Amino acid sequence: MDAPTQALYGDQQELISQYVDILASRGIEWGLLGPREADRLWDRHILNSVALNELVSQGVSVADIGSGAGLPGLPLAILRPDLEVTLIEPLLRRSTFLSGVVDELGLGDRVRVVRSRAEEHKGRYDVVTSRALAPLGRLLTWSEPLRAPAGQILALKGSSAQDEIDANVQQLRTRRLVAEVLTARAHPAAEPATIVRISRAH
Ligand SMILES: C[S@@+](CC[C@H](N)C(=O)[O-])C[C@H]1O[C@@H](n2cnc3c(N)ncnc32)[C@H](O)[C@@H]1O
């Protein structure tokens, strides 16, 4: 962990290091991450995930859809003990991995794992996150029913973010939503992440 990341995680440094160690060992052994990811867990996975940090208000509920090995939900939950986080993941192997991590890190009082497809899950959350989940149209269909009326959808996306918004203008309008592309960094020395933020149109 480099110095800016140590400063960012403060008292939670040990917990995030434990999670990274689990990703580098069991995460790769179980096939949740490719073997080449071992050397880039911090930059490509942890810091990319917590680029969402400043967009998430204090004390809110977060649902992370298609969490996989826990990204972005777990790095965010570890950084932010004020959040209640639900990790939604349909695949047995992945949800078993997630439940194990939550137990081992002692996060069970505010992080829960739900084995479900997003479209079959019932619940409302202040923030609905995702990364590498699906093209924006499908992502919206899955995320919007889980968003609380004044809440927001935060999707970590790649360089196609604006094109995806343009391709879904009609769906956004019909659902009375506005979408914008934001660039954010976990800390000033971190790589920028591209985020699509979707909220209710005023
Ligand atoms: C490419 S992986 C991304 C995992 C993680 N978010 C990441 O960034 O590493 C997509 C994940 O979405 C999950 N998924 C697929 N369809 C889903 C659905 N309908 N509802 C919730 N999750 C779904 C998959 O099981 C998989 O774990």
The ligand as a Tripos MOL2 file, in Angstrom:
@<TRIPOS>MOLECULE
LIG
   27    29     1     0     0
SMALL
NO_CHARGES

@<TRIPOS>ATOM
      1 C1        -17.8720   -8.8160  -14.8620 C.3       1 LIG1
      2 S1        -18.4250   -9.2560  -13.2780 S.3       1 LIG1
      3 C2        -17.9620   -7.8190  -12.3520 C.3       1 LIG1
      4 C3        -17.7570   -8.1340  -10.8960 C.3       1 LIG1
      5 C4        -17.3390   -6.9570  -10.0460 C.3       1 LIG1
      6 N1        -18.3700   -5.9470   -9.9910 N.3       1 LIG1
      7 C5        -16.0340   -6.3670  -10.5220 C.2       1 LIG1
      8 O1        -16.0220   -5.2130  -10.9290 O.co2     1 LIG1
      9 O2        -15.0190   -7.0620  -10.4830 O.co2     1 LIG1
     10 C6        -20.1980   -9.1010  -13.3920 C.3       1 LIG1
     11 C7        -20.9240   -9.6810  -12.1930 C.3       1 LIG1
     12 O3        -22.3290   -9.4390  -12.3390 O.3       1 LIG1
     13 C8        -23.0190  -10.5760  -11.8990 C.3       1 LIG1
     14 N2        -24.3610  -10.5500  -12.5170 N.ar      1 LIG1
     15 C9        -24.7060  -10.9650  -13.7530 C.ar      1 LIG1
     16 N3        -26.0330  -10.8010  -13.9600 N.ar      1 LIG1
     17 C10       -26.5360  -10.2540  -12.8110 C.ar      1 LIG1
     18 C11       -27.8490   -9.8700  -12.3920 C.ar      1 LIG1
     19 N4        -28.9060  -10.0200  -13.1720 N.pl3     1 LIG1
     20 N5        -27.9860   -9.3420  -11.1430 N.ar      1 LIG1
     21 C12       -26.9170   -9.1950  -10.3290 C.ar      1 LIG1
     22 N6        -25.6550   -9.5610  -10.6800 N.ar      1 LIG1
     23 C13       -25.4590  -10.0890  -11.9010 C.ar      1 LIG1
     24 C14       -22.1400  -11.7420  -12.3260 C.3       1 LIG1
     25 O4        -22.4230  -12.9320  -11.6050 O.3       1 LIG1
     26 C15       -20.7500  -11.1870  -12.0530 C.3       1 LIG1
     27 O5        -20.3120  -11.4930  -10.7470 O.3       1 LIG1
@<TRIPOS>BOND
     1     1     2 1
     2     2     3 1
     3     2    10 1
     4     3     4 1
     5     4     5 1
     6     5     6 1
     7     5     7 1
     8     7     8 2
     9     7     9 1
    10    10    11 1
    11    11    12 1
    12    11    26 1
    13    12    13 1
    14    13    14 1
    15    13    24 1
    16    14    15 ar
    17    14    23 ar
    18    15    16 ar
    19    16    17 ar
    20    17    18 ar
    21    17    23 ar
    22    18    19 1
    23    18    20 ar
    24    20    21 ar
    25    21    22 ar
    26    22    23 ar
    27    24    25 1
    28    24    26 1
    29    26    27 1
@<TRIPOS>SUBSTRUCTURE
     1 LIG1         1 GROUP 0 **** ****
